[in-house]
Amino acid sequence: MTRRPNFLRIYAAAVLLHVASHTACAIHIRERAQGPLVSLRSGAAAGKPSPRKVTPTHDGGAPGAPPGPSSGASPPLPSPPRTLGVLQWSSFATVFAGALVAFSPAPAVSAALGPDRASSVLSALSSAAACAQILLSPVLGAAIDSSGRKSAAVCALAAAAVANGAVAARPSVVAICAAQCVVRLCVAFFFVVGQAVVGDVAASDPELMGSALGVWSALISAGFFAGSVAAGRLSEVGLSTKYGISATLLAANALYVSAALRETLPPDKRVPFEAGRAPGLLLRSPLACTRILYGRGREIRTLAIILMLMTLPKSMGEIFQIFAKTEWNLSTKDLISFVTAIMVIGTSANAVGSRLVAVLGIRNYTAAAALSCVLAPLGAVLFSFRGYLAGSAAGFLGSAQTLGVSAALIAAGGRSGVPQGELAGERSSLLALCGVVGPVWYGALYVQGKKMTGSAYLPFVFNALLAVGAFAMSCIHLS
């Protein structure tokens, strides 16, 4: 008798790992923030003169007096551990709520329209949502540099809750398709805001930012994994119930962010947003995804190219599912188990990477993680799906390879004076472009590779070459 894996135990172990990593990251943040103070105290303890504590004055007033109305002083920024903690756990809840209904549209639309037409409709919706993300991300980036981060995050979550609530109230093909597009865009925009928040509170320390991004990514992976397990437990209930639960969680998350997340963009650093600029930004949006490559300087361009090389393999998506079923003869149940194992590896990689990026430094960490990405495609070419799984486990750090580059990109934007919201929008737009081009490219590699070479493994060979390229660029250009 075959023993089925206990997914709840796996998830519990993963969550414990994330909590431990999150706690370690928060302690590390406090230690780094308190570093100068500790060194001064150490100097005093060693008999060295302790510097005199100076209390700042405001408008020439007495020391310690509150600022006057004309001082123009900005309120103090919220502490990084608290801000990052709110962002990370709200991201977990957002992805969990989305995963509850992530597998519902396909069977519901297929039952109403038929498999062939449903496949065309859902593919068109995915492409339309990606194109909308490309168009709207630069505008959103400029908007949050003007209005602040908190209100945009709350609005994105509230809009997603309304969309899923509409399906819960009246399930239909139109409502399901509309909700899928709206929720995908809202979640993407929420993460654009999240990247800007991370840049606001940690841009001055790339290694520390890499640790925070690692914990953030780990909790996002855990949220999707937990939501997928919960969706399986809810498979017998109706669409209204599942979408209602998802909408309730998203609404509660919006309230949590509204109450717990503090604004990280001071008023004196906000960039005025003119409504008349919006049409121009929309018209330039198709090219805005490439602005990060040519309009931000050599350092940002190099980091963006490395990030693009690392992100492109993630756009295999449905091509990988077709490959697994056709070439590896995996059933749907086996494929779900296979993907679950990959998710657990990725979750653990982000948790471990959140610590390693601070220990090894961005250059060494990125080089090691990029080189690890060669193992999975090489294993697939040589030993089929078992080789891919073994290569993913052996090179698990490759699942978290973007942590260091993302942190370096945010830090480079801060040094260059680029508003974090604008940079986050351009980055999101560029990666969305990869999501549009990637499936087409990998589909061509798969189909044409079989015709021209007789092998279906050309997409994996291409991924191995991308990993080698990312490794070479990280060794040469990162410091």
Wavefront OBJ file of the C-alpha trace (Angstrom):
o trace
v 0.000 0.000 0.000
v 1.473 3.321 -1.133
v 1.567 5.968 1.538
v 0.357 9.385 0.381
v 2.471 12.381 1.355
v 1.070 14.447 4.187
v 0.983 17.924 2.646
v -0.081 19.526 5.902
v 3.108 18.344 7.594
v 5.192 19.567 4.677
v 3.487 22.942 4.818
v 3.854 23.185 8.599
v 7.577 22.511 8.297
v 7.852 25.121 5.548
v 6.019 27.721 7.599
v 8.241 27.073 10.610
v 11.257 27.539 8.377
v 9.873 30.845 7.059
v 9.036 32.119 10.528
v 12.548 31.294 11.741
v 14.056 32.976 8.700
v 11.798 36.020 9.103
v 12.811 36.329 12.755
v 16.482 36.014 11.893
v 16.114 38.647 9.191
v 14.388 41.037 11.595
v 17.143 40.524 14.183
v 19.734 41.102 11.478
v 18.020 44.341 10.469
v 18.034 45.584 14.065
v 21.679 44.605 14.497
v 22.683 46.437 11.347
v 20.642 49.470 12.367
v 22.228 49.474 15.823
v 25.759 48.849 14.536
v 27.123 52.410 14.923
v 25.574 52.722 18.387
v 27.138 49.452 19.520
v 30.543 50.499 18.227
v 30.357 53.811 20.075
v 29.433 52.048 23.280
v 32.268 49.623 22.758
v 34.645 52.529 22.345
v 33.421 54.076 25.589
v 33.794 50.783 27.387
v 37.393 50.542 26.200
v 38.220 53.857 27.771
v 37.738 55.997 24.668
v 35.799 59.217 24.994
v 32.147 58.790 24.201
v 30.754 61.336 21.746
v 28.397 63.883 23.208
v 24.771 63.210 22.412
v 23.337 66.063 20.388
v 19.639 66.727 20.406
v 18.512 68.312 17.152
v 16.779 71.651 17.212
v 13.968 72.843 15.008
v 13.748 76.346 13.618
v 16.268 77.583 16.131
v 14.126 76.455 19.055
v 15.259 74.765 22.217
v 16.815 71.337 22.007
v 14.194 68.612 21.956
v 11.358 71.059 21.245
v 8.735 69.849 18.806
v 8.970 71.255 15.311
v 6.980 74.328 14.558
v 4.409 74.510 11.831
v 6.839 76.133 9.421
v 9.687 73.685 9.989
v 8.781 71.437 7.039
v 10.237 68.476 8.881
v 9.203 65.057 7.590
v 7.732 62.532 9.950
v 10.179 59.767 10.901
v 10.228 56.739 8.641
v 8.704 53.558 10.069
v 11.121 50.945 11.368
v 12.263 48.476 8.660
v 11.453 45.289 10.657
v 7.841 46.322 11.276
v 7.261 47.617 7.759
v 8.810 44.578 6.075
v 6.929 42.239 8.405
v 3.566 43.779 7.486
v 4.425 43.660 3.782
v 5.617 40.056 3.896
v 2.658 38.637 5.795
v 0.113 40.640 3.807
v 1.740 39.212 0.656
v 1.341 35.709 2.102
v -2.364 36.365 2.692
v -2.824 37.880 -0.786
v -1.281 34.918 -2.590
v -3.130 32.460 -0.345
v -6.474 34.082 -1.206
v -5.621 34.065 -4.917
v -4.509 30.431 -4.894
v -7.874 29.357 -3.432
v -9.490 30.097 -6.816
v -6.469 29.802 -9.127
v -7.568 26.382 -10.401
v -11.282 27.231 -10.676
v -11.554 29.219 -13.956
v -10.326 26.464 -16.310
v -12.863 23.740 -15.387
v -15.716 26.238 -15.037
v -15.094 27.888 -18.412
v -14.444 24.504 -20.067
v -17.776 23.189 -18.795
v -19.565 26.215 -20.261
v -17.706 26.702 -23.555
v -16.001 23.415 -24.272
v -12.283 22.582 -23.859
v -11.031 24.015 -27.166
v -12.822 27.342 -26.944
v -12.057 27.637 -23.229
v -8.331 27.136 -23.911
v -8.392 29.928 -26.496
v -10.355 32.268 -24.234
v -8.151 31.712 -21.177
v -4.933 32.087 -23.222
v -6.234 35.335 -24.706
v -7.130 36.594 -21.225
v -3.633 35.812 -19.922
v -2.038 37.668 -22.824
v -4.428 40.599 -22.401
v -3.673 40.826 -18.680
v 0.080 40.764 -19.355
v -0.272 43.505 -21.989
v -2.377 45.569 -19.582
v 0.328 45.159 -16.967
v 2.905 46.434 -19.453
v 0.734 49.475 -20.239
v -0.337 50.368 -16.708
v 2.731 49.586 -14.575
v 4.671 52.773 -15.512
v 1.575 54.885 -14.816
v 1.076 53.180 -11.459
v 4.740 53.701 -10.614
v 4.455 57.425 -11.259
v 1.196 57.587 -9.304
v 2.563 55.935 -6.151
v 5.573 58.270 -6.243
v 3.031 61.063 -5.921
v 0.303 59.725 -3.627
v 2.344 57.329 -1.508
v 2.493 53.556 -1.141
v -0.121 52.691 1.464
v -3.228 53.942 -0.335
v -2.250 52.160 -3.560
v -1.720 48.859 -1.729
v -5.096 49.104 0.001
v -6.905 50.008 -3.245
v -5.316 47.079 -5.122
v -6.418 44.581 -2.470
v -9.896 46.094 -2.218
v -10.396 45.947 -6.007
v -9.356 42.267 -6.028
v -11.830 41.574 -3.214
v -14.639 43.264 -5.135
v -13.858 41.265 -8.306
v -13.941 37.907 -6.519
v -16.973 39.010 -4.532
v -18.836 39.653 -7.779
v -18.215 36.055 -8.851
v -19.358 34.803 -5.452
v -22.568 36.803 -5.746
v -23.363 35.756 -9.311
v -21.114 33.109 -10.900
v -20.931 33.281 -14.703
v -18.330 32.879 -17.425
v -18.122 36.640 -17.912
v -17.712 37.299 -14.183
v -15.056 34.572 -13.819
v -13.030 35.842 -16.783
v -13.299 39.451 -15.648
v -12.274 38.526 -12.105
v -9.280 36.575 -13.375
v -7.980 39.611 -15.274
v -8.728 42.114 -12.497
v -7.225 40.008 -9.711
v -4.102 39.253 -11.733
v -3.542 42.954 -12.375
v -4.320 43.953 -8.791
v -1.928 41.388 -7.337
v 0.786 42.462 -9.791
v 0.272 46.115 -8.822
v 0.331 45.200 -5.135
v 3.782 43.692 -5.636
v 4.910 46.785 -7.560
v 3.957 48.807 -4.478
v 5.711 46.244 -2.280
v 8.951 46.605 -4.201
v 8.754 50.386 -3.789
v 8.213 49.943 -0.035
v 11.282 47.710 0.224
v 13.275 50.302 -1.686
v 12.120 53.055 0.647
v 13.188 51.334 3.853
v 16.246 49.312 2.791
v 17.753 50.776 -0.378
v 20.937 51.859 1.412
v 21.938 48.266 2.270
v 21.700 45.861 -0.724
v 22.719 42.750 1.236
v 20.141 43.473 3.914
v 17.568 44.149 1.221
v 18.396 40.799 -0.366
v 17.657 39.107 2.962
v 14.310 40.875 3.191
v 13.431 39.964 -0.405
v 14.307 36.336 0.352
v 11.900 36.130 3.262
v 9.285 37.946 1.189
v 9.643 35.465 -1.698
v 9.569 32.514 0.701
v 6.307 33.668 2.245
v 4.817 34.282 -1.213
v 5.709 30.707 -2.204
v 4.314 29.408 1.081
v 1.107 31.352 0.501
v 0.582 29.802 -2.927
v 1.425 26.337 -1.634
v -0.950 26.648 1.333
v -3.668 28.110 -0.877
v -3.303 25.261 -3.365
v -3.620 22.678 -0.584
v -6.669 24.498 0.794
v -8.180 24.692 -2.702
v -7.873 20.918 -2.950
v -9.732 20.556 0.338
v -12.446 22.893 -1.003
v -12.759 21.121 -4.356
v -16.212 19.775 -3.493
v -17.775 23.131 -2.633
v -19.329 25.439 -5.214
v -17.770 28.393 -7.002
v -19.708 30.891 -4.913
v -18.263 29.517 -1.683
v -14.671 29.449 -2.903
v -14.795 32.915 -4.418
v -16.614 34.203 -1.337
v -13.867 32.920 0.964
v -11.210 34.434 -1.301
v -13.004 37.797 -1.400
v -13.403 37.825 2.385
v -9.690 37.120 2.912
v -8.689 39.836 0.443
v -10.994 42.359 2.126
v -9.619 41.454 5.555
v -6.103 41.808 4.185
v -6.927 45.267 2.841
v -8.112 46.275 6.317
v -4.945 44.821 7.854
v -2.694 46.779 5.478
v -4.722 49.931 6.079
v -4.288 49.595 9.842
v -0.763 48.158 10.138
v 1.308 49.431 7.202
v 2.841 52.840 7.739
v 3.527 55.192 4.849
v 7.171 54.909 3.762
v 7.350 57.806 1.305
v 7.802 61.154 3.112
v 5.867 64.134 1.713
v 9.067 65.983 0.814
v 10.173 63.111 -1.457
v 6.955 62.831 -3.420
v 6.945 63.668 -7.113
v 3.883 65.631 -8.268
v 1.703 63.672 -10.665
v -0.162 65.669 -13.277
v -3.288 64.064 -14.669
v -2.482 65.470 -18.069
v 0.639 63.291 -18.178
v -1.366 60.070 -17.960
v -2.267 59.807 -21.693
v 1.349 60.432 -22.613
v 2.540 57.792 -20.156
v 0.060 55.293 -21.592
v 1.216 56.017 -25.137
v 4.838 55.564 -24.115
v 4.127 52.503 -21.950
v 4.911 49.925 -24.670
v 8.416 51.411 -24.741
v 8.600 52.115 -21.008
v 9.415 48.456 -20.367
v 12.643 49.051 -22.283
v 13.439 52.401 -20.668
v 15.075 50.575 -17.812
v 17.473 49.155 -20.420
v 18.536 52.382 -22.105
v 17.477 55.388 -20.055
v 18.803 54.664 -16.552
v 22.539 54.300 -16.964
v 24.901 51.388 -17.471
v 24.612 49.866 -13.993
v 20.824 49.652 -13.999
v 20.810 48.371 -17.587
v 23.248 45.569 -16.729
v 21.259 44.530 -13.655
v 18.015 44.584 -15.655
v 19.529 42.335 -18.328
v 20.733 39.841 -15.712
v 17.287 39.890 -14.090
v 15.661 39.294 -17.478
v 17.934 36.309 -18.199
v 17.006 34.828 -14.823
v 13.270 35.459 -15.209
v 12.696 34.223 -18.765
v 12.730 30.473 -17.877
v 9.788 31.048 -15.543
v 7.617 31.867 -18.573
v 7.677 28.253 -19.839
v 4.377 27.810 -17.975
v 1.898 25.829 -20.030
v 4.631 24.599 -22.414
v 6.225 22.804 -19.469
v 2.886 21.189 -18.596
v 2.420 20.015 -22.188
v 5.996 18.724 -22.260
v 5.575 16.833 -18.985
v 2.384 15.127 -20.145
v 3.587 14.399 -23.678
v 7.266 13.565 -23.273
v 7.358 12.302 -19.685
v 3.884 10.716 -19.694
v 2.962 12.263 -16.346
v -0.685 12.130 -15.348
v -2.410 15.190 -13.949
v -2.038 13.826 -10.418
v 1.655 13.092 -10.959
v 2.179 16.554 -12.453
v 0.573 18.220 -9.421
v 2.832 16.213 -7.098
v 5.834 17.110 -9.258
v 5.001 20.833 -9.221
v 4.367 20.669 -5.463
v 7.838 19.229 -4.914
v 9.354 22.015 -7.029
v 7.400 24.583 -4.996
v 8.720 23.172 -1.720
v 12.272 23.371 -3.101
v 11.714 26.978 -4.203
v 10.224 27.961 -0.867
v 13.172 26.507 1.024
v 15.595 28.170 -1.396
v 14.155 31.616 -0.707
v 14.267 31.032 3.037
v 17.915 29.934 2.907
v 18.828 32.556 0.328
v 17.544 35.325 2.579
v 20.449 34.555 4.898
v 23.108 33.594 2.352
v 22.813 36.801 0.353
v 23.907 38.771 3.424
v 26.701 36.314 4.250
v 28.176 35.813 0.770
v 27.480 39.242 -0.677
v 25.444 39.965 -3.799
v 28.141 39.060 -6.354
v 29.122 35.682 -4.887
v 25.557 34.722 -4.041
v 24.229 35.594 -7.509
v 27.057 33.737 -9.260
v 26.506 30.606 -7.165
v 22.730 30.708 -7.617
v 22.962 31.292 -11.378
v 25.368 28.374 -11.811
v 23.001 26.180 -9.775
v 20.329 26.755 -12.428
v 22.309 24.635 -14.905
v 21.662 21.449 -12.926
v 17.878 21.135 -13.407
v 17.766 21.470 -17.231
v 20.898 19.326 -17.537
v 19.251 16.664 -15.394
v 16.114 16.836 -17.557
v 18.100 16.319 -20.770
v 20.076 13.391 -19.350
v 17.642 11.641 -16.991
v 14.104 12.819 -17.811
v 11.820 14.177 -15.074
v 13.677 12.389 -12.267
v 16.854 14.130 -13.375
v 15.026 17.468 -13.454
v 13.752 16.944 -9.920
v 17.175 15.811 -8.677
v 18.849 18.768 -10.395
v 16.323 21.168 -8.862
v 17.045 19.749 -5.407
v 20.831 19.777 -5.859
v 20.773 23.279 -7.302
v 17.946 24.500 -5.071
v 19.581 27.915 -4.692
v 18.758 28.598 -8.327
v 15.097 29.006 -7.386
v 16.115 32.130 -5.434
v 18.682 33.466 -7.888
v 17.000 36.844 -8.395
v 17.270 37.968 -4.755
v 20.680 39.591 -5.041
v 20.078 41.173 -8.448
v 16.702 42.591 -7.399
v 18.268 44.104 -4.279
v 21.170 45.549 -6.289
v 18.738 47.014 -8.833
v 16.688 48.781 -6.166
v 19.849 50.085 -4.502
v 21.245 51.318 -7.827
v 17.998 53.178 -8.487
v 18.276 54.837 -5.070
v 21.848 55.947 -5.762
v 20.866 57.278 -9.186
v 17.964 59.298 -7.783
v 15.300 57.313 -9.674
v 11.975 57.324 -7.788
v 11.377 53.837 -6.404
v 7.789 53.668 -7.645
v 8.821 54.582 -11.178
v 11.633 52.022 -11.123
v 9.282 49.336 -9.763
v 6.807 50.062 -12.553
v 9.471 49.799 -15.246
v 10.803 46.565 -13.750
v 7.299 45.079 -13.585
v 6.633 46.132 -17.173
v 9.880 44.533 -18.380
v 9.151 41.233 -16.619
v 5.576 41.293 -17.957
v 7.060 41.607 -21.449
v 9.034 38.436 -20.711
v 5.724 36.839 -19.767
v 4.298 37.749 -23.189
v 7.312 36.798 -25.310
v 8.453 33.788 -23.272
v 5.571 31.357 -23.948
v 5.736 32.064 -27.686
v 9.504 31.561 -27.737
v 9.440 28.360 -25.700
v 6.571 27.023 -27.789
v 8.616 27.602 -30.930
v 11.673 25.930 -29.374
v 9.587 22.907 -28.410
v 7.734 22.455 -31.702
v 10.501 23.451 -34.108
v 13.120 21.634 -32.054
v 11.249 18.356 -32.482
v 10.935 18.939 -36.235
v 14.499 20.068 -36.881
v 16.544 18.039 -34.394
v 14.206 15.233 -33.390
v 14.577 16.245 -29.735
v 11.983 17.980 -27.556
v 14.572 19.158 -25.034
v 15.658 22.341 -26.798
v 13.842 24.578 -24.239
v 15.931 23.027 -21.440
v 19.160 23.489 -23.416
v 18.214 27.138 -23.877
v 17.587 27.520 -20.119
v 21.011 26.048 -19.366
v 22.612 28.574 -21.731
v 20.703 31.408 -20.034
v 22.030 30.248 -16.656
v 25.607 30.240 -17.976
v 25.093 33.733 -19.400
v 23.691 35.041 -16.114
v 26.624 33.476 -14.251
v 29.174 35.122 -16.561
v 27.512 38.550 -16.361
v 27.215 38.405 -12.570
v 30.919 37.537 -12.241
v 31.976 40.323 -14.579
v 29.627 43.195 -13.715
v 28.518 42.761 -10.095
v 30.668 44.103 -7.301
l 1 2 3 4 5 6 7 8 9 10 11 12 13 14 15 16 17 18 19 20 21 22 23 24 25 26 27 28 29 30 31 32 33 34 35 36 37 38 39 40 41 42 43 44 45 46 47 48 49 50 51 52 53 54 55 56 57 58 59 60 61 62 63 64 65 66 67 68 69 70 71 72 73 74 75 76 77 78 79 80 81 82 83 84 85 86 87 88 89 90 91 92 93 94 95 96 97 98 99 100 101 102 103 104 105 106 107 108 109 110 111 112 113 114 115 116 117 118 119 120 121 122 123 124 125 126 127 128 129 130 131 132 133 134 135 136 137 138 139 140 141 142 143 144 145 146 147 148 149 150 151 152 153 154 155 156 157 158 159 160 161 162 163 164 165 166 167 168 169 170 171 172 173 174 175 176 177 178 179 180 181 182 183 184 185 186 187 188 189 190 191 192 193 194 195 196 197 198 199 200 201 202 203 204 205 206 207 208 209 210 211 212 213 214 215 216 217 218 219 220 221 222 223 224 225 226 227 228 229 230 231 232 233 234 235 236 237 238 239 240 241 242 243 244 245 246 247 248 249 250 251 252 253 254 255 256 257 258 259 260 261 262 263 264 265 266 267 268 269 270 271 272 273 274 275 276 277 278 279 280 281 282 283 284 285 286 287 288 289 290 291 292 293 294 295 296 297 298 299 300 301 302 303 304 305 306 307 308 309 310 311 312 313 314 315 316 317 318 319 320 321 322 323 324 325 326 327 328 329 330 331 332 333 334 335 336 337 338 339 340 341 342 343 344 345 346 347 348 349 350 351 352 353 354 355 356 357 358 359 360 361 362 363 364 365 366 367 368 369 370 371 372 373 374 375 376 377 378 379 380 381 382 383 384 385 386 387 388 389 390 391 392 393 394 395 396 397 398 399 400 401 402 403 404 405 406 407 408 409 410 411 412 413 414 415 416 417 418 419 420 421 422 423 424 425 426 427 428 429 430 431 432 433 434 435 436 437 438 439 440 441 442 443 444 445 446 447 448 449 450 451 452 453 454 455 456 457 458 459 460 461 462 463 464 465 466 467 468 469 470 471 472 473 474 475 476 477 478 479
